[in-house]
Structure formats: structure tokens, C-alpha cells
């Protein structure tokens, strides 16, 4: 059960903060909705309270420790078969677990450093950067998505330097 002030990750809309609840009556039925303010000024979404637990919504990470930990581990060598690489990364993105997203980003950044990425992989890397930057921004109220993105890029740069 979620309440006002909770920092969440919606499977479709990404990172946001529950700012309140609203009752809406439609066709004589009244339902309660969480109002979620999305980070980065991307608006608000309303989530039915009764189905919020069934929507794959999860709490945001508490801090960046999981990302830092993943980046400190030796990157995995991705397959030379681009189809296999993209399939693996897509599964990691779809899962939306912070650890797996950080691993996918780390491994793509490493591949970019040691070889090259396809256009599809560049898009996947960009998507992961946005997702993790927004999650970082939601847990730190004074951090903009742009600043979080810059911090994430610096963390990736440091990771590449550490493992070179």
C-alpha cells in the first residue's frame, strides 16, 4: 500500500512521487486514486488505489549504492551476436529492476568502449540512462534529471577507467 510522499517507479511512466489521493466518481462508482507527480516536470498520472499493488509499481531505490556497487564489478562481455546482445539487454530493461538496469548500462558502456554499439543498442543505452537518471532524481529532491544524468555519465566514465 502506498501513501503520499512515497517515491515510486511506475512500469510505464517511470519515476514519480505520490503527492496525494483523489476520489473520482464515474457512473455512480467512486474510486480512490493516487496522484503521482512524475520527475522532470513530465506531468501527473493517477493510479487506482485498489489495483496499485497489482500494477508492477515498485518503490524507488533508497540511494545510489546499488548502481555504484554494480559499476564496481567487472563488466560482462556481451555476445558478438548482436541479436543475442539486444535480446539480453531488452530483457534486463523490461524487468525494470535497478540492479539489472545498472548491469545492462554498465555492459553497454563497456562494449561501447571496447568495440561499438549498433543504433538499437545506442537507443537502449539512452533509455537506460533516462530511466536510472529519473530514479536518481526522484530520491533526491534537490537533484534535477539533467544533473542526475551527468552524475550517471561520470559514474560510467569512472567505471570504464577503473576496468581499463
Buried (B, 14 or more C-beta within 10 A) or exposed (E): EBEEEBBBBBEEBBBBBBEEBEEEEEEEEEBBBBBBBBBBEBEEBBBEBEEBEEEEBEEBBEEBEBBEEBBEEEBEEBEEEEEEBBEBBEEBBEEBBBBBBBBBBBBBBBBBBEEEBEEEBEEBBEBBBBBBBBBBBBBBEEBBBEBBBEBBEEBBEEBBEEBE
